[in-house]
């Protein structure tokens, strides 16, 4: 069995629909830990891209009360399960 000295790398993604006012401390801690272990790490904050795409007011209406109807999950599921949405239009 051949051993490789490939450097490990990790991509960490903060998915939509997180709140945009407070960044994820968990991702920052994980990023610091990985770097100390010699692991290359990149972090992507897709919730910021989603807020930019939908517009801040629309994004807030998706994720903050009184909207308790899972609207944000439904919006996101369209991209994760496109075959379901195509079949049920």
Secondary structure, 3 states (H helix, E strand, C coil): CCCCCCCCEEEEEECCCCCCCCCCHHHHHHHHHHHHCCCEEEEEEHHHHHHHHHCHHHHHHHHCCCCCCCHHHHHHHHHHCHHHHHHCC
